[in-house]
Amino acid sequence: MAQVLDSVRTAREAAGNYSWREAYDAYSSVGPTTLDADDLERFAEAAWWRGAPDEAIGLRERAYAAYSSAGDGRSAARVALALTDDHVSRGAFAVAQGWFANADRLLSDLPESPEHGQLLLAQAFAALFGAGDLEGAAKLFDRAGEVARLVGDRDTQVLALVGKGRSLVKGGDVEGGLALLDEATAAAVCGELRPFSTGLVYCATISSCQDLGDFRRAAEWTEVANRWCDRLDVSGFPGVCRIHRAEIMRLRGEWPAAEAQAIAACEEIHDFDRSVTAGGFYEIGEIRRRRGDFAGAEEAYATAKQLGRTPEPGHALLRLAEGKVDAAVAGVGRALAEIQEPLVRLRGLPAQVEISVAARDLKTARGAAREIEEIVDSYKIGGRRTLAFDATVKLAAGRIALAEGDADDAARMLREARDDWHQVGAPYETSQARVLLGLAFRRQGDEDAATSELDAALATFEQLGAQLDADRARELLGRVQTRRTFVFTDIVDSTRLLETLGDEKWKKLLARHDELLRERIGEHGGEVIKHTGDGFFAAFDNPKAAIDAAVAIQRALDAEIVAPDVRIGVHTGSAFKTETDYGGQGVHVAARIGAAAGASEILVSSETLDGVGGSFRLSEPREQVLQGVDRPIEVVTVAWR
């Protein structure tokens, strides 16, 4: 018995000093059956902090029963409110509501106490995060804070400040909200609060800063919160803080470390809080998507969705990166249709701009960009946009201006977006702006400036491990070789035809020629790269499709009453792809083969026919000397009649 009493005394003293590991071990050596209600409650809190939430819930249920049996309604209500929080975190809202109703019933006929303030606090947070009733939540936080002040409950008083601060920020009173959050965070830093309250204060402050795009302030408080967690040597809140840290690290470009932080955090808090864990898996998905790990990102987004968090806009951007534009459009549109809160919508609207531009739906893109600017201007700090928010507005506007062909306006906006993101310290976002700015410079005819921006973006993407973005930058710089089948067509004796037919008839003949060729190229999966006036330059994924298209072109022209003679050259080779064109030896050879073809002839390099030659009737091969090519090329004629 003496040993049991010694262990209990040790546990109580440790719990009083927030030494949860020591308290948990001492209580565990005794076991719950010999403990009174107060010790069961302390044992439960120690179990919670040691990362055993199931055990904590069981111990709290025992403590509740013991307090109820002893007729201690206040203490029973306090434990019932703790159980309410436990089950809300797990998404068991019906169970949580049952425990809350018990607490409300127990306190209804009792004089005001700290538990009454805690009851009001729980109602206020439900109004804020559940119902979204910002005005009602603010009033409840005021009432909770006043009750807490009267009964001397500093923790509830400060948490009421935090809650009201969050309500004001969400409602657009940014200055007033941040002032309350700063006041509450100062209390946490000074050590006035219990650990649980301190953790909530840090989380609320960091989340508000991130919501407002104030990543500098968010990073500062994240470091403070993580130092606090490291000193505690506990589970639970450290996981939450690690997710905040992962978000900041991802923004700074520290992707491998950010992913490791997020994975560790999700493992630690999985049993504590489904909502926060879901956010952690979403963050993992964001990191993997940027690295080009599509399978890993898909898995992380799916886990986030299973835990109750929408995987958008990240999942829609993943679909866009996979080339599934329709799925991306549907995903981001569906997500935004379900969101009303402005700051939450702001997380998805930039993705809608990017996806809509890719889908050539500029009307939707412009609408999303206008909404971004309206929201950003409603949440200024000190009368000014935060750098990240300003960069978001300008990047969206620049992206749209580029799509509309306004290179001058695009360059102006994108230059400012690049500079803002650089000041934020976000290398990936800076480089995204650089790529678009490079395109704007190129369309202005300033190739040196374009190359400089694209080179800088490429270097950063390679350093970050953003493989797809790096490939895109190389492609725009003309440093990515691709192997495709190239087709050149040309009208034979076009000058003579123009003189014979006259301008009007020539225009009609040329328009019909262009229509027929575009149709046949498109029908066979080709891409028109360039219209040369008298012909077309097209690219195909495989030789058979290219030759089938060439045969279809000659047959379609032959079926016309009046049509020009067209020569066609086909060659498969390597080339550099730029934004709108191809260049390099493969293209050069294809163009020269086309120039060497005769009227109504389809002339193809023999190497192009490797593996598909049996599908066509061919002439005997011959050596063809091509201008600018250092060796003769073996070619054949494809019989199409």
Buried (B, 14 or more C-beta within 10 A) or exposed (E): EEEEEEBBEBBBEBBEEBBBBBBBBBBBBBEBEEBEBBBBBBBBBBBBBBBBBEBBBBBBBBBBBBBBEEEBBBBBBBBBBBBBBBBBBBBBBEBBBBBBEBBBEBBEEEEEBBBBBBBBBBBBBBBBBEEEBBEBBBBBBBBBBBBBBEBEBBBBBBBBBBBBBBBBBBBBBBEBBBBBBBEBBEBBBEEBBEBBBBBBBBBBBBBBBBBBBBBBBBBBBBBBBBEBBEEBEBBBBBBBBBBBBBBBBBBBBBBEEBBBBBBBBBEBBBBBBBBBBBBBBBBBBBBBBBBBBBEBBBBBBBBBBEBEBBBBBBBBBBBBBEEBBEBBBBBBBEBBEEBEEBBBBBBBBBBBBBBBBBBEBBEBBBBBBEBBBEBBEEBBBEEEBBBBBBBBBBBBBBBBBBBBEBBEBBBBBBBBBBBBBBBBBBBBBBBBBBBBBBBBBBBBEBEEBBBBBBBBBBBBBBEBBBBBBBBBBBBBBBBBBBEBBBBBBBBBEBEEBBEEBEEEEBEEBBEBBBEBBBBBBEEBEBEBBBEEEBBBBBBBEBBBBBBBBBBBBBEBBEEEEEBBBBBBBBBBBEBBBBEEBBEBBBBBBBBBBBBBBEEBBBBBBBBBBEEBBEEBEBEEEEEBEBEEBEEEBEBBBBEBE
